Amino acid sequence: MNSSNIFWPVLALVFLTLIMYIVLGARRAKAVKAGKVNRQQAALDNKVWPEDVIQVSNNITNQFEAPTLFYVLSLVLYTINAAGTVAVTLAWLFVLSRYAHAYVHVSSNNIPMRLGLFLFGYLVLLVMLLMAAWKLFPGAL
């Protein structure tokens, strides 16, 4: 497998983040048009937005937490020539978990389901970390 395939899931995750910004803009515009928010207040306090807007805003914040670790691990795996089939499969699993998490977050916001998806993604990241460490360990001796 071509090790640069690790970047396809990376790009897919960047795409998810950009999509969430579009969803946020659409929900904000809808709230303003419906008169549900005072734009002056909203410019100073995100808490005045309706719940559906806050859900998307919170999800965007989430896209800069665990995914940041994913981006780093993907680059590390690529750099140390460990971005094989298993690593790419794990990367796609992480990205799929993030898409599912985002969907749940901005729709039903079912907390137990979100937590399960979150934990699954973190376990995938842990395995990616262990793969990188395993690959680096022989070189450290």
DSSP file (Angstrom, degrees, kcal/mol; ACC not computed):
  #  RESIDUE AA STRUCTURE BP1 BP2  ACC     N-H-->O    O-->H-N    N-H-->O    O-->H-N    TCO  KAPPA ALPHA  PHI   PSI    X-CA   Y-CA   Z-CA
    1    1 A M              0   0    0      0, 0.0     2,-0.4     0, 0.0    84,-0.1   0.000 360.0 360.0 360.0 143.3    0.0    0.0    0.0
    2    2 A N    >   -     0   0    0      1,-0.1     3,-2.1    82,-0.1     4,-0.2  -0.616 360.0-142.2 -73.1 123.7    1.1    3.5   -0.8
    3    3 A S  G >  S+     0   0    0     -2,-0.4     3,-1.6     1,-0.3    -1,-0.1   0.740  95.9  70.9 -63.5 -22.7    1.9    5.2    2.6
    4    4 A S  G >  S+     0   0    0      1,-0.3     3,-1.9     2,-0.2    -1,-0.3   0.612  74.8  85.2 -70.9  -8.5    0.5    8.5    1.3
    5    5 A N  G X  S+     0   0    0     -3,-2.1     3,-1.3     1,-0.3    -1,-0.3   0.697  71.7  76.7 -63.1 -16.9   -3.0    6.9    1.5
    6    6 A I  G <> S+     0   0    0     -3,-1.6     4,-0.9     1,-0.2    -1,-0.3   0.735  85.7  63.1 -62.7 -21.4   -2.9    7.9    5.2
    7    7 A F  H <> S+     0   0    0     -3,-1.9     4,-2.6     1,-0.2    -1,-0.2   0.659  85.2  72.4 -82.7 -14.7   -3.7   11.4    4.0
    8    8 A W  H <> S+     0   0    0     -3,-1.3     4,-2.3    -4,-0.3    -1,-0.2   0.955 101.6  42.6 -64.4 -48.9   -7.1   10.5    2.5
    9    9 A P  H  > S+     0   0    0      0, 0.0     4,-1.9     0, 0.0    -1,-0.2   0.865 112.2  56.0 -64.5 -31.9   -8.7   10.1    5.9
   10   10 A V  H  X S+     0   0    0     -4,-0.9     4,-2.1     2,-0.2    -2,-0.2   0.950 109.6  45.2 -60.9 -48.2   -6.9   13.3    7.0
   11   11 A L  H  X S+     0   0    0     -4,-2.6     4,-2.4     1,-0.2    -1,-0.2   0.875 109.7  55.8 -63.6 -36.6   -8.5   15.2    4.2
   12   12 A A  H  X S+     0   0    0     -4,-2.3     4,-1.8     1,-0.2    -1,-0.2   0.862 108.3  48.2 -63.4 -35.2  -11.9   13.6    4.9
   13   13 A L  H  X S+     0   0    0     -4,-1.9     4,-1.9     2,-0.2    -2,-0.2   0.879 109.6  51.2 -74.2 -37.9  -11.7   14.9    8.5
   14   14 A V  H  X S+     0   0    0     -4,-2.1     4,-2.2     1,-0.2    -2,-0.2   0.915 108.9  53.3 -60.5 -41.8  -10.7   18.4    7.3
   15   15 A F  H  X S+     0   0    0     -4,-2.4     4,-2.6     1,-0.2    -2,-0.2   0.904 105.2  53.7 -60.2 -42.7  -13.7   18.2    5.0
   16   16 A L  H  X S+     0   0    0     -4,-1.8     4,-2.3     1,-0.2    -1,-0.2   0.922 107.9  50.3 -58.2 -44.3  -16.0   17.4    8.0
   17   17 A T  H  X S+     0   0    0     -4,-1.9     4,-1.6     1,-0.2    -1,-0.2   0.917 111.0  48.4 -61.2 -43.7  -14.7   20.4    9.9
   18   18 A L  H  X S+     0   0    0     -4,-2.2     4,-1.7     1,-0.2    -1,-0.2   0.887 109.7  52.7 -64.7 -38.5  -15.4   22.6    6.9
   19   19 A I  H  X S+     0   0    0     -4,-2.6     4,-2.6     1,-0.2    -1,-0.2   0.900 105.6  54.6 -62.3 -40.9  -18.9   21.1    6.5
   20   20 A M  H  X S+     0   0    0     -4,-2.3     4,-2.6     1,-0.2    -1,-0.2   0.867 105.1  53.4 -63.4 -35.1  -19.6   21.9   10.2
   21   21 A Y  H  X S+     0   0    0     -4,-1.6     4,-2.4     2,-0.2    -1,-0.2   0.893 109.4  48.8 -64.6 -38.4  -18.7   25.6    9.6
   22   22 A I  H  X S+     0   0    0     -4,-1.7     4,-2.4     2,-0.2    -2,-0.2   0.926 111.6  48.6 -65.8 -44.3  -21.2   25.6    6.7
   23   23 A V  H  X S+     0   0    0     -4,-2.6     4,-2.6     1,-0.2     5,-0.2   0.910 111.1  51.7 -61.1 -42.1  -23.9   24.1    8.9
   24   24 A L  H  X S+     0   0    0     -4,-2.6     4,-2.7     1,-0.2     5,-0.2   0.937 109.8  48.4 -60.3 -47.1  -23.1   26.6   11.6
   25   25 A G  H  X S+     0   0    0     -4,-2.4     4,-2.5     1,-0.2    -1,-0.2   0.906 112.3  48.8 -60.4 -42.4  -23.5   29.5    9.2
   26   26 A A  H  X S+     0   0    0     -4,-2.4     4,-2.2     2,-0.2    -1,-0.2   0.916 113.0  46.7 -65.0 -43.2  -26.8   28.2    7.9
   27   27 A R  H  X S+     0   0    0     -4,-2.6     4,-2.2     2,-0.2    -2,-0.2   0.885 113.1  49.3 -68.6 -37.1  -28.2   27.7   11.4
   28   28 A R  H  X S+     0   0    0     -4,-2.7     4,-2.6    -5,-0.2     5,-0.2   0.935 111.0  49.5 -65.5 -44.6  -27.0   31.1   12.5
   29   29 A A  H  X S+     0   0    0     -4,-2.5     4,-2.7    -5,-0.2    -2,-0.2   0.907 111.3  49.9 -60.4 -41.5  -28.6   32.7    9.5
   30   30 A K  H  X S+     0   0    0     -4,-2.2     4,-2.1     2,-0.2    -1,-0.2   0.904 110.9  49.3 -63.1 -42.3  -31.8   30.9   10.1
   31   31 A A  H  <>S+     0   0    0     -4,-2.2     5,-2.6     2,-0.2     6,-0.6   0.903 113.1  46.3 -65.3 -41.4  -31.9   32.0   13.7
   32   32 A V  H ><5S+     0   0    0     -4,-2.6     3,-1.4     1,-0.2    -2,-0.2   0.937 112.5  49.9 -65.8 -46.4  -31.2   35.6   12.8
   33   33 A K  H 3<5S+     0   0    0     -4,-2.7    -2,-0.2     1,-0.3    -1,-0.2   0.861 110.4  50.5 -61.0 -36.4  -33.9   35.6   10.1
   34   34 A A  T 3<5S-     0   0    0     -4,-2.1    -1,-0.3    -5,-0.2    -2,-0.2   0.486 114.0-119.4 -80.3  -2.9  -36.4   34.1   12.5
   35   35 A G  T < 5S+     0   0    0     -3,-1.4    -3,-0.2    -4,-0.3    -2,-0.1   0.745  73.7 132.1  72.6  23.0  -35.6   36.8   15.0
   36   36 A K      < +     0   0    0     -5,-2.6     2,-0.3    -6,-0.2    -4,-0.2   0.528  66.1  37.9 -84.3  -5.8  -34.5   34.2   17.6
   37   37 A V  S    S-     0   0    0     -6,-0.6     2,-0.7    -5,-0.2    -2,-0.1  -1.000  73.2-127.8-148.3 144.4  -31.3   36.1   18.4
   38   38 A N     >  -     0   0    0     -2,-0.3     4,-2.7     1,-0.1     5,-0.2  -0.839  21.2-150.1 -89.4 118.1  -30.1   39.6   18.9
   39   39 A R  H  > S+     0   0    0     -2,-0.7     4,-1.6     1,-0.2    -1,-0.1   0.834  94.7  54.7 -61.9 -34.1  -27.0   39.9   16.6
   40   40 A Q  H  > S+     0   0    0      2,-0.2     4,-0.5     1,-0.2    -1,-0.2   0.931 112.7  42.4 -64.9 -44.9  -25.4   42.5   18.9
   41   41 A Q  H >> S+     0   0    0      1,-0.2     4,-1.9     2,-0.2     3,-1.3   0.907 111.9  54.9 -66.8 -41.2  -25.7   40.2   21.9
   42   42 A A  H 3< S+     0   0    0     -4,-2.7    -1,-0.2     1,-0.3    -2,-0.2   0.797  98.6  62.7 -64.3 -28.6  -24.6   37.2   19.9
   43   43 A A  H 3< S+     0   0    0     -4,-1.6    -1,-0.3    -5,-0.2    -2,-0.2   0.759 116.3  30.8 -66.9 -23.0  -21.4   39.0   18.8
   44   44 A L  H << S+     0   0    0     -3,-1.3     2,-0.3    -4,-0.5    -2,-0.2   0.620 127.6  33.7-108.4 -18.4  -20.4   39.1   22.5
   45   45 A D    ><  -     0   0    0     -4,-1.9     3,-1.5    -5,-0.1    -1,-0.3  -0.887  52.2-164.9-148.1 109.5  -21.9   36.0   23.9
   46   46 A N  G >  S+     0   0    0     -2,-0.3     3,-1.5     1,-0.3    -1,-0.1   0.703  84.9  76.8 -64.8 -18.8  -22.4   32.7   22.1
   47   47 A K  G 3  S+     0   0    0      1,-0.3    -1,-0.3     7,-0.0    -5,-0.1   0.640  81.1  68.0 -70.1 -12.9  -24.8   31.5   24.8
   48   48 A V  G <  S+     0   0    0     -3,-1.5    -1,-0.3    -7,-0.2    -2,-0.1   0.605  79.9  98.3 -82.8  -9.4  -27.6   33.7   23.4
   49   49 A W  S <  S-     0   0    0     -3,-1.5   -12,-0.1    -4,-0.2   -21,-0.1  -0.391  88.2 -93.8 -71.8 154.3  -27.8   31.5   20.3
   50   50 A P    >>  -     0   0    0      0, 0.0     4,-2.0     0, 0.0     3,-1.0  -0.243  40.8-102.7 -62.2 160.1  -30.6   28.9   20.1
   51   51 A E  H 3> S+     0   0    0      1,-0.3     4,-2.5     2,-0.2     5,-0.2   0.850 119.5  57.3 -56.0 -40.2  -29.6   25.4   21.2
   52   52 A D  H 3> S+     0   0    0      1,-0.2     4,-1.2     2,-0.2    -1,-0.3   0.819 108.8  47.3 -65.8 -28.2  -29.3   24.0   17.7
   53   53 A V  H <> S+     0   0    0     -3,-1.0     4,-2.4     2,-0.2    -1,-0.2   0.899 110.7  50.9 -75.0 -42.8  -26.7   26.6   16.9
   54   54 A I  H  X S+     0   0    0     -4,-2.0     4,-3.0     1,-0.2     5,-0.2   0.876 105.1  58.1 -63.0 -37.5  -24.8   26.0   20.1
   55   55 A Q  H  X S+     0   0    0     -4,-2.5     4,-2.0     2,-0.2    -1,-0.2   0.932 109.9  42.8 -57.8 -46.3  -24.7   22.3   19.3
   56   56 A V  H  X S+     0   0    0     -4,-1.2     4,-2.3     2,-0.2    -2,-0.2   0.914 113.4  52.0 -68.3 -41.8  -22.9   22.9   16.0
   57   57 A S  H  X S+     0   0    0     -4,-2.4     4,-1.8     1,-0.2    -2,-0.2   0.913 110.8  48.0 -60.3 -42.7  -20.6   25.4   17.5
   58   58 A N  H  X S+     0   0    0     -4,-3.0     4,-2.0     1,-0.2    -1,-0.2   0.879 109.1  54.2 -65.1 -37.2  -19.6   23.0   20.3
   59   59 A N  H  X S+     0   0    0     -4,-2.0     4,-1.5    -5,-0.2    -2,-0.2   0.898 104.8  53.5 -64.9 -38.8  -19.1   20.3   17.6
   60   60 A I  H  < S+     0   0    0     -4,-2.3     3,-0.4     1,-0.2     4,-0.3   0.915 107.0  52.2 -61.5 -41.3  -16.7   22.6   15.8
   61   61 A T  H >< S+     0   0    0     -4,-1.8     3,-1.7     1,-0.2    -1,-0.2   0.916 106.1  54.8 -58.4 -42.0  -14.7   23.0   19.0
   62   62 A N  H >< S+     0   0    0     -4,-2.0     3,-1.8     1,-0.3     4,-0.4   0.817  95.8  66.8 -60.2 -31.0  -14.6   19.2   19.3
   63   63 A Q  T 3< S+     0   0    0     -4,-1.5    -1,-0.3    -3,-0.4    -2,-0.2   0.582 100.9  50.0 -70.2  -7.6  -13.1   19.0   15.8
   64   64 A F  T <  S+     0   0    0     -3,-1.7    -1,-0.3    -4,-0.3    -2,-0.2   0.169 106.7  57.7-113.5  16.5  -10.0   20.7   17.2
   65   65 A E  S X> S+     0   0    0     -3,-1.8     3,-1.3     3,-0.1     4,-0.9   0.618 117.7  10.1-107.1 -96.7   -9.5   18.4   20.2
   66   66 A A  H >> S+     0   0    0     -4,-0.4     4,-1.8     1,-0.3     3,-0.7   0.871 124.3  62.3 -56.3 -39.4   -9.1   14.7   19.5
   67   67 A P  H 3> S+     0   0    0      0, 0.0     4,-2.7     0, 0.0    -1,-0.3   0.819  94.6  62.3 -59.6 -26.9   -8.7   15.2   15.8
   68   68 A T  H <> S+     0   0    0     -3,-1.3     4,-2.0     1,-0.2    -2,-0.2   0.916 104.0  47.9 -62.6 -40.5   -5.6   17.3   16.5
   69   69 A L  H <X S+     0   0    0     -4,-0.9     4,-2.8    -3,-0.7    -1,-0.2   0.890 110.1  53.4 -64.1 -38.7   -4.0   14.1   18.0
   70   70 A F  H  X S+     0   0    0     -4,-1.8     4,-2.7     2,-0.2    -2,-0.2   0.921 107.1  50.6 -61.4 -45.1   -5.2   12.2   14.9
   71   71 A Y  H  X S+     0   0    0     -4,-2.7     4,-2.1     2,-0.2    -1,-0.2   0.929 113.1  46.1 -59.7 -45.3   -3.5   14.7   12.5
   72   72 A V  H  X S+     0   0    0     -4,-2.0     4,-2.7     1,-0.2    -2,-0.2   0.940 113.2  48.6 -63.4 -47.6   -0.2   14.4   14.5
   73   73 A L  H  X S+     0   0    0     -4,-2.8     4,-3.0     1,-0.2     5,-0.2   0.884 109.6  52.9 -62.6 -37.9   -0.3   10.6   14.6
   74   74 A S  H  X S+     0   0    0     -4,-2.7     4,-2.2     2,-0.2    -1,-0.2   0.925 111.6  45.8 -62.5 -43.8   -1.1   10.4   10.9
   75   75 A L  H  X S+     0   0    0     -4,-2.1     4,-2.8    -5,-0.2    -2,-0.2   0.906 113.4  49.6 -65.4 -41.0    2.0   12.6   10.1
   76   76 A V  H  X S+     0   0    0     -4,-2.7     4,-2.3     2,-0.2    -2,-0.2   0.949 111.1  48.7 -62.5 -48.4    4.1   10.6   12.5
   77   77 A L  H  <>S+     0   0    0     -4,-3.0     5,-3.4     1,-0.2     6,-0.6   0.892 114.4  46.4 -60.0 -40.0    3.0    7.2   11.0
   78   78 A Y  H ><5S+     0   0    0     -4,-2.2     3,-1.4    -5,-0.2    -1,-0.2   0.938 112.1  50.5 -65.6 -46.2    3.7    8.6    7.5
   79   79 A T  H 3<5S+     0   0    0     -4,-2.8    -2,-0.2     1,-0.3    -1,-0.2   0.842 112.6  44.9 -63.3 -35.9    7.1   10.0    8.5
   80   80 A I  T 3<5S-     0   0    0     -4,-2.3    -1,-0.3    -5,-0.2    -2,-0.2   0.218 115.7-111.9 -95.9  15.6    8.4    6.8   10.1
   81   81 A N  T < 5S+     0   0    0     -3,-1.4    -3,-0.2    -5,-0.1    -2,-0.1   0.870  85.1 119.6  58.4  40.9    7.1    4.6    7.2
   82   82 A A      < +     0   0    0     -5,-3.4     2,-1.3    -6,-0.2     5,-0.2   0.136  31.7 110.6-116.9  17.6    4.4    3.0    9.4
   83   83 A A        +     0   0    0     -6,-0.6   -78,-0.2    -5,-0.2   -77,-0.2  -0.419  47.6 136.5 -93.2  60.3    1.4    4.1    7.3
   84   84 A G  S  > S-     0   0    0     -2,-1.3     4,-2.5   -79,-0.1     5,-0.3  -0.028  73.8 -66.6 -89.6-163.0    0.5    0.7    6.0
   85   85 A T  H  > S+     0   0    0      1,-0.2     4,-2.4     2,-0.2     5,-0.2   0.882 131.9  49.1 -57.3 -44.4   -2.8   -1.0    5.6
   86   86 A V  H  > S+     0   0    0      2,-0.2     4,-2.6     1,-0.2    -1,-0.2   0.935 112.7  47.2 -64.9 -45.8   -3.5   -1.3    9.3
   87   87 A A  H  > S+     0   0    0     -5,-0.2     4,-2.4     1,-0.2    -2,-0.2   0.906 113.6  47.6 -63.0 -42.2   -2.7    2.3   10.0
   88   88 A V  H  X S+     0   0    0     -4,-2.5     4,-2.4     2,-0.2    -1,-0.2   0.900 111.5  50.9 -67.4 -39.7   -4.8    3.5    7.1
   89   89 A T  H  X S+     0   0    0     -4,-2.4     4,-2.3    -5,-0.3    -2,-0.2   0.929 111.4  48.1 -62.3 -44.8   -7.7    1.3    8.2
   90   90 A L  H  X S+     0   0    0     -4,-2.6     4,-2.5     2,-0.2    -2,-0.2   0.901 109.4  53.6 -61.5 -40.6   -7.4    2.7   11.7
   91   91 A A  H  X S+     0   0    0     -4,-2.4     4,-2.4     1,-0.2    -2,-0.2   0.924 109.4  47.7 -60.6 -44.2   -7.3    6.2   10.3
   92   92 A W  H  X S+     0   0    0     -4,-2.4     4,-2.9     1,-0.2    -1,-0.2   0.891 109.7  53.4 -65.0 -38.1  -10.6    5.6    8.4
   93   93 A L  H  X S+     0   0    0     -4,-2.3     4,-2.2     2,-0.2    -2,-0.2   0.915 109.5  48.6 -61.7 -42.0  -12.2    4.1   11.5
   94   94 A F  H  X S+     0   0    0     -4,-2.5     4,-2.0     2,-0.2    -2,-0.2   0.941 112.5  47.8 -61.8 -46.6  -11.3    7.2   13.5
   95   95 A V  H  X S+     0   0    0     -4,-2.4     4,-2.5     1,-0.2    -2,-0.2   0.914 110.8  50.8 -63.1 -43.1  -12.7    9.5   10.8
   96   96 A L  H  X S+     0   0    0     -4,-2.9     4,-2.5     1,-0.2    -1,-0.2   0.893 108.9  52.3 -61.3 -38.3  -15.9    7.4   10.5
   97   97 A S  H  X S+     0   0    0     -4,-2.2     4,-2.5    -5,-0.2    -1,-0.2   0.877 109.6  49.7 -64.7 -35.4  -16.3    7.7   14.3
   98   98 A R  H  X S+     0   0    0     -4,-2.0     4,-2.7     2,-0.2    -2,-0.2   0.885 109.8  49.9 -70.8 -38.8  -15.9   11.5   14.0
   99   99 A Y  H  X S+     0   0    0     -4,-2.5     4,-2.4     2,-0.2    -2,-0.2   0.938 114.1  45.4 -63.0 -45.3  -18.5   11.7   11.2
  100  100 A A  H  X S+     0   0    0     -4,-2.5     4,-2.5     2,-0.2     5,-0.2   0.915 113.1  50.5 -63.5 -43.0  -20.9    9.6   13.3
  101  101 A H  H  X S+     0   0    0     -4,-2.5     4,-2.8     1,-0.2    -2,-0.2   0.921 111.0  48.7 -60.7 -45.3  -20.1   11.7   16.4
  102  102 A A  H  X S+     0   0    0     -4,-2.7     4,-2.4     2,-0.2    -1,-0.2   0.914 110.8  50.8 -62.6 -42.9  -20.7   15.0   14.5
  103  103 A Y  H  X S+     0   0    0     -4,-2.4     4,-0.8     1,-0.2     5,-0.2   0.941 114.1  43.1 -60.9 -48.0  -24.0   13.7   13.2
  104  104 A V  H ><>S+     0   0    0     -4,-2.5     5,-3.4     1,-0.2     3,-0.6   0.911 112.8  54.4 -63.7 -41.5  -25.3   12.6   16.6
  105  105 A H  H 3<5S+     0   0    0     -4,-2.8    -2,-0.2     1,-0.2    -1,-0.2   0.896 114.7  37.6 -60.8 -43.0  -24.0   15.9   18.2
  106  106 A V  H 3<5S+     0   0    0     -4,-2.4    -1,-0.2    -5,-0.2    -2,-0.2   0.449 126.6  34.2 -94.2   0.1  -25.8   18.2   15.8
  107  107 A S  T <<5S-     0   0    0     -4,-0.8    -3,-0.2    -3,-0.6    -2,-0.1   0.523 134.5  -3.7-114.3 -95.3  -29.0   16.1   15.5
  108  108 A S  T   5S-     0   0    0     -5,-0.2     3,-0.2     2,-0.1    -3,-0.2   0.775  74.1-148.4 -73.7 -26.2  -30.3   14.1   18.5
  109  109 A N      < -     0   0    0     -5,-3.4     2,-0.8    -6,-0.2    -4,-0.2   0.866  23.4-177.4  54.8  39.7  -27.4   15.0   20.7
  110  110 A N     >  -     0   0    0     -6,-0.3     4,-2.8     1,-0.2    -1,-0.2  -0.575  13.7-157.0 -69.7 107.3  -27.8   11.6   22.4
  111  111 A I  H  > S+     0   0    0     -2,-0.8     4,-2.9     1,-0.2     5,-0.2   0.897  86.4  49.5 -61.5 -47.2  -25.1   11.8   25.1
  112  112 A P  H  > S+     0   0    0      0, 0.0     4,-2.2     0, 0.0    -1,-0.2   0.905 114.6  46.4 -60.1 -38.6  -24.6    8.0   25.7
  113  113 A M  H  > S+     0   0    0      2,-0.2     4,-2.3     1,-0.2    -2,-0.2   0.925 112.8  49.4 -67.8 -43.5  -24.3    7.5   21.9
  114  114 A R  H  X S+     0   0    0     -4,-2.8     4,-2.8     1,-0.2    -1,-0.2   0.923 110.6  51.1 -59.2 -44.2  -21.9   10.4   21.6
  115  115 A L  H  X S+     0   0    0     -4,-2.9     4,-3.0     1,-0.2     5,-0.2   0.916 109.1  50.5 -61.0 -43.9  -19.8    9.1   24.4
  116  116 A G  H  X S+     0   0    0     -4,-2.2     4,-2.3    -5,-0.2    -1,-0.2   0.913 112.9  45.5 -60.4 -43.4  -19.6    5.7   22.8
  117  117 A L  H  X S+     0   0    0     -4,-2.3     4,-2.3     2,-0.2    -2,-0.2   0.899 113.2  50.9 -66.8 -40.1  -18.4    7.1   19.5
  118  118 A F  H  X S+     0   0    0     -4,-2.8     4,-2.3    -5,-0.2    -2,-0.2   0.934 111.8  46.4 -60.9 -48.4  -16.0    9.4   21.3
  119  119 A L  H  X S+     0   0    0     -4,-3.0     4,-2.4     2,-0.2    -2,-0.2   0.890 110.1  53.7 -65.0 -39.5  -14.5    6.5   23.3
  120  120 A F  H  X S+     0   0    0     -4,-2.3     4,-2.1    -5,-0.2    -1,-0.2   0.942 109.6  48.5 -58.8 -47.5  -14.2    4.4   20.2
  121  121 A G  H  X S+     0   0    0     -4,-2.3     4,-2.3     1,-0.2    -2,-0.2   0.900 110.6  50.9 -60.0 -41.9  -12.3    7.1   18.4
  122  122 A Y  H  X S+     0   0    0     -4,-2.3     4,-2.3     1,-0.2    -1,-0.2   0.874 107.9  52.4 -65.4 -36.6  -10.0    7.5   21.4
  123  123 A L  H  X S+     0   0    0     -4,-2.4     4,-2.2     2,-0.2    -1,-0.2   0.904 108.6  51.0 -64.4 -39.5   -9.3    3.8   21.4
  124  124 A V  H  X S+     0   0    0     -4,-2.1     4,-2.4     1,-0.2    -2,-0.2   0.926 109.7  50.2 -62.0 -43.9   -8.4    4.0   17.7
  125  125 A L  H  X S+     0   0    0     -4,-2.3     4,-2.6     1,-0.2    -2,-0.2   0.896 108.1  53.5 -61.3 -39.2   -6.0    6.8   18.5
  126  126 A L  H  X S+     0   0    0     -4,-2.3     4,-2.5     2,-0.2    -1,-0.2   0.915 109.0  48.2 -62.0 -43.1   -4.5    4.8   21.3
  127  127 A V  H  X S+     0   0    0     -4,-2.2     4,-2.4     2,-0.2    -1,-0.2   0.903 110.9  51.3 -64.5 -40.5   -3.8    1.9   18.9
  128  128 A M  H  X S+     0   0    0     -4,-2.4     4,-2.2     2,-0.2    -2,-0.2   0.910 110.3  49.7 -62.2 -40.6   -2.3    4.3   16.3
  129  129 A L  H  X S+     0   0    0     -4,-2.6     4,-2.7     1,-0.2    -2,-0.2   0.924 110.2  49.5 -62.7 -45.0   -0.1    5.7   19.1
  130  130 A L  H  X S+     0   0    0     -4,-2.5     4,-2.7     1,-0.2    -1,-0.2   0.881 109.0  53.3 -63.5 -37.3    1.0    2.2   20.1
  131  131 A M  H  X S+     0   0    0     -4,-2.4     4,-2.2     2,-0.2    -1,-0.2   0.936 110.9  46.3 -60.9 -45.9    1.8    1.4   16.4
  132  132 A A  H  X S+     0   0    0     -4,-2.2     4,-2.2     1,-0.2    -2,-0.2   0.923 113.9  47.8 -63.9 -44.1    4.0    4.4   16.1
  133  133 A A  H  X S+     0   0    0     -4,-2.7     4,-2.5     1,-0.2    -1,-0.2   0.908 110.8  51.7 -63.6 -41.6    5.8    3.7   19.4
  134  134 A W  H  < S+     0   0    0     -4,-2.7    -1,-0.2     1,-0.2    -2,-0.2   0.901 110.9  48.0 -61.1 -41.7    6.3    0.1   18.4
  135  135 A K  H  < S+     0   0    0     -4,-2.2     4,-0.4     1,-0.2    -1,-0.2   0.879 117.1  42.7 -67.6 -37.5    7.8    1.1   15.1
  136  136 A L  H >X S+     0   0    0     -4,-2.2     4,-0.9    -5,-0.2     3,-0.7   0.794  97.5  76.7 -78.7 -29.1   10.1    3.7   16.8
  137  137 A F  H >X S+     0   0    0     -4,-2.5     3,-1.2     1,-0.3     4,-0.7   0.879  90.0  52.3 -55.3 -47.9   11.1    1.5   19.7
  138  138 A P  H >4 S+     0   0    0      0, 0.0     3,-0.7     0, 0.0    -1,-0.3   0.856 108.7  53.1 -59.6 -31.5   13.6   -0.8   17.8
  139  139 A G  H <4 S+     0   0    0     -3,-0.7    -2,-0.2    -4,-0.4    -3,-0.1   0.703 100.4  62.3 -74.1 -18.4   15.4    2.4   16.6
  140  140 A A  H <<        0   0    0     -3,-1.2    -1,-0.2    -4,-0.9    -3,-0.1   0.651 360.0 360.0 -81.3 -14.7   15.7    3.7   20.1
  141  141 A L    <<        0   0    0     -3,-0.7    -1,-0.2    -4,-0.7    -2,-0.1   0.480 360.0 360.0 -83.0 360.0   17.9    0.8   21.2
